[in-house]
Amino acid sequence: MAQEYEQLKLENQLCFPLYACARKIVNAYNPYLKPLGLTYTQYIVFLVLWDKESVNVGQLGEILHLDAGTLTPLLKRLEKEGYVSRERSKEDERVTIISITKKGNELKEVCKDIPMKLAGCRTPLAEKEAKELYRLLYKFLEA
């Protein structure tokens, strides 16, 4: 009977190793982010804002593959802590613009070494394999 539903076996699910790897990677960031009072999701918001300085919520959601229901409370919390500012677009009041503040930019200096601390030591993949995985994951995300 166990073989009757092969499609329901855990080892036949592509979603499971993706989920488990994502959790493992996010957990690897925690020792560096937790002392700063940041979650991984907040950190990736900062990565976008350090690069672009300001984006609207829709653009941010598109870049990070997150919905407004996830972003809005997170952005309100970052605003309350003085890391970002939120304001309505002058062209379209339905659009909220998120901008990095001076305090948010100061955090960039504190976080600048995090990627290097995690590079290499957290993955068993060779550089070529890691680049191929990156390419395949983005192919999956863009589909």
C-alpha positions in Angstrom: 0.0 0.0 0.0 2.9 2.4 0.7 3.9 2.3 -3.0 0.4 3.1 -4.2 1.0 6.8 -3.7 4.6 7.4 -4.7 3.8 11.1 -5.4 3.2 11.5 -1.6 6.6 10.3 -0.5 8.8 13.0 1.0 11.8 12.0 -1.1 9.7 12.6 -4.2 8.9 16.3 -3.3 11.2 19.0 -4.8 9.6 21.4 -2.4 11.0 19.7 0.7 14.8 20.1 0.0 14.2 23.6 -1.1 12.3 24.4 2.1 14.8 22.6 4.3 17.8 24.3 2.7 16.1 27.7 2.9 15.5 27.2 6.7 19.1 26.1 7.1 20.5 29.1 5.3 18.2 31.6 7.2 19.2 30.0 10.5 22.9 30.4 9.6 22.3 34.2 9.5 20.7 34.3 12.9 23.9 34.5 15.0 24.9 37.6 13.0 21.4 39.3 12.8 19.9 38.5 16.2 22.4 40.7 18.1 21.4 43.6 15.8 17.7 42.9 16.5 17.1 42.0 12.9 15.3 39.1 11.2 16.4 37.6 7.9 13.5 39.3 6.2 14.4 42.7 7.6 18.0 42.1 6.5 17.0 41.4 2.9 14.9 44.6 2.9 18.0 46.4 3.9 20.0 44.8 1.1 17.5 46.3 -1.4 17.4 49.7 0.3 21.2 50.0 0.7 21.4 49.4 -3.1 18.4 51.5 -4.3 17.9 54.0 -1.3 14.2 54.2 -2.0 11.6 52.0 -3.6 7.8 51.6 -3.4 6.3 48.8 -1.5 5.2 47.1 -4.7 8.7 47.1 -6.2 10.1 45.9 -2.9 7.6 43.0 -2.9 8.5 42.1 -6.5 12.2 42.1 -5.8 11.9 40.0 -2.6 9.0 37.8 -3.8 7.0 39.0 -0.7 3.4 40.2 -0.5 2.3 43.5 1.0 0.8 41.6 4.0 4.3 40.4 4.9 6.0 43.7 4.1 3.7 46.2 5.7 4.1 45.2 9.4 7.9 44.7 8.9 8.3 48.2 7.3 6.2 49.8 10.0 8.5 48.2 12.6 11.6 49.4 10.8 10.1 52.9 10.5 9.3 52.9 14.3 13.0 52.0 14.9 14.1 54.9 12.7 15.7 52.7 10.0 13.3 53.7 7.1 10.8 56.3 6.3 7.5 55.7 4.6 5.6 58.3 2.7 2.9 58.4 0.1 3.9 59.1 -3.5 3.0 62.6 -4.7 2.0 61.1 -8.1 -0.2 58.4 -6.7 -1.4 58.4 -3.1 -2.0 54.6 -3.2 1.7 54.0 -3.5 4.0 54.1 -0.5 7.6 55.0 -0.9 10.1 53.4 1.4 13.4 55.2 1.9 16.5 54.3 4.0 17.3 56.8 6.7 20.7 57.9 8.0 20.3 55.4 10.9 19.4 52.6 8.4 22.5 53.5 6.3 24.7 53.4 9.4 23.6 49.7 9.9 25.2 49.0 6.5 28.7 49.4 8.0 27.8 47.0 10.8 26.4 44.4 8.4 29.1 44.7 5.6 31.0 41.5 6.7 28.0 39.2 7.2 28.0 37.8 3.6 31.7 37.0 3.8 31.3 35.3 7.2 28.7 33.0 5.6 30.4 32.5 2.2 32.1 29.2 1.8 31.8 27.9 5.3 28.1 27.2 5.1 27.8 25.3 1.8 29.4 22.1 0.6 29.1 23.3 -3.0 32.0 24.3 -5.2 31.9 27.8 -6.6 30.7 26.5 -10.1 28.0 24.4 -8.4 26.8 27.4 -6.3 26.6 29.6 -9.4 24.6 26.9 -11.2 22.2 26.5 -8.2 21.8 30.3 -8.1 20.9 30.3 -11.8 18.5 27.4 -11.5 16.8 28.9 -8.4 16.2 32.2 -10.2 14.9 30.3 -13.2 12.4 28.7 -10.9 11.5 32.0 -9.3 11.0 33.8 -12.6 8.8 31.0 -14.0 
